[in-house]
């Protein structure tokens, strides 16, 4: 029996675990000890190993090597953004040839590497620079118009991002990081890029043998950056199947994944359409399933479950080859927000197009599915306002770089 180890430093990926078990693999979950009471797909797990909450890449590697002493490991997969590199390092260390190497996976985690590869292959990025040489930084700030963003190269979402309107502000941020005298917060762990106002879209793909076999294209309402910093209702909705923006995004996404040499798995790519020049620019791309229930949205709109397709690809064998799901072309969206109530009651929300309700403490979230884009837009607009009026709570943005 083949043995797969799945690293999950957050509670997610049950559909993946179920597919791996259904494919006949011995499934081992490696997760944090504070997640032991989470609703894992226990019947799909043959073994579970817990690590300390604060475990780093080295700790996960040691745990997996110890497991390898008891049972041969055929594959290691990281289910969360922060698990991509630990999984790749374990594969490399154990000489498992299936999956990306760590240096390859770094293209999907290090935003500076990501932009360097993408821009050199024709994918537009906001003007950017690494934080290494002071003269190069000064030249960049003189050449590229403000405002700028100073952002971590390997963090996720909007955590740790600083928006600066003057050169003095940029240097103040960099000096503050330098004065912390820790490698974790060293300025070189950041990049600087031009801040561009615009609309943000995401393309979520299933990739097999370098070919995109399934994809969904959505547009965010309020951008993730603005929701993270100012609160509000997060929305993501299918864009029109014949829309010009969709065709451009599909082309860009294909160029991007080919440039990054992504052969098998899934990808979540975000692009920004500039209000100023109407061009699309890369925001980021990840070799994992997008968060915020995006997989559920695509499943209702397009008919494929990103987690399950990923699980099938990673556990494919000659005897059990991967067969893509047939796509459909409906429209779906999510409206999601922090709620002021511990268990928000959404029973008064009774439109027939509501196909999923988020069940999570202090969250209110609905997924809609319709046959037309017009009706979808109506629902998103209506429920964004209703959720705001009935439940909305605003929490301050998380800050990783505390003193």
Secondary structure, DSSP 8 states (H G I E B T S, - for coil): --EEEEEESSS--HHHHHHHHHTT-EEEEEEEGGGTTS---GGG-SEEEEE-TT--HHHHHHHHHHHHTTS---EEEE-SGGGHHHHHHHHHHTT--SS--HHHHGGGT-HHHHHHHHHTTT--B--EEESS-HHHHHHHHHHS-S-EEEEESS--TTTT-EEESSHHHHHHHHHHHHTT--STT-GGGEEEEE---EEEEEEEEEEETTEEEEEEEEEESS-HHHHHHH---EEEEE--TT-HHHHHHHHHHHHHHHHTT--SEEEEEEEEEETTT--EEEEEEESS--TTTHHHHHHHHHS--HHHHHHHHHT--SSS----------EEEEEEEEBSSTT---TT---TTEEEE---TTEEEEEEEES-HHHHHHHHHHHHHHHHHHTB-------S---
